[in-house]
Amino acid sequence: MNKLLKKACALGALLLLTVALAVPAFADGEAPADGAPAVTETQEEGSAVGMKSLAAGLAIGIAAAGGAVGMGLATAKSAEGISRQPEAEGKIRTMMMLGLVFIETAIIYALLVVILIIFVL
């Protein structure tokens, strides 16, 4: 139970830090003197650019984090398999490398999607 509590606290702290660092992205410009919301074309364009940047950052961050976890697990399990059956080292290493290539390919596809979000949309 203690480990679960530590993990939950660490996740909460990470989420709090993420929100705290994202506050400037949502900061509003100068408000008009009369209090009426005046949205200009420049503000709308800036908002769209900000949202694209936020989406791109989240997408590549999630893809990289997922890929890193997957690669770490694959490497750990292959090392465990090789230590249990040293005679199957060649097959285990081949399968591990093939899996790592597929994981890396998925991350590269995420990078391409992010590049499309930034430059095309």
JOFEN-V852456 format. One record per residue. SS is DSSP state (H for helix, E for strand, L for the rest). PSI is psi as a letter, one per 20 degrees, with the letter a starting at -180 (NA if undefined). Layout:
SS,PSI
SS,PSI
This chain:
L,h
H,h
H,g
H,g
H,g
H,g
H,g
H,g
H,g
H,g
H,g
H,g
H,h
H,g
H,g
H,g
H,g
H,g
H,g
H,h
H,h
H,i
H,g
H,h
H,h
H,j
L,q
L,q
L,a
L,p
L,q
L,q
L,h
L,i
L,i
L,p
L,o
L,o
L,o
L,r
H,h
H,h
H,g
H,g
H,g
H,h
H,h
H,g
H,g
H,g
H,h
H,g
H,g
H,g
H,g
H,g
H,g
H,g
H,g
H,h
H,g
H,g
H,g
H,g
H,g
H,g
H,h
H,g
H,g
H,g
H,h
H,g
H,g
H,g
H,g
H,g
H,h
H,h
H,h
H,g
H,g
H,h
H,h
H,h
L,n
H,h
H,i
H,k
H,g
H,g
H,g
H,g
H,g
H,g
H,h
H,g
H,h
H,g
H,g
H,h
H,g
H,h
H,g
H,h
H,g
H,h
H,h
H,h
H,h
H,h
H,g
H,g
H,g
H,g
H,h
H,g
H,g
H,g
H,h
L,g
L,NA
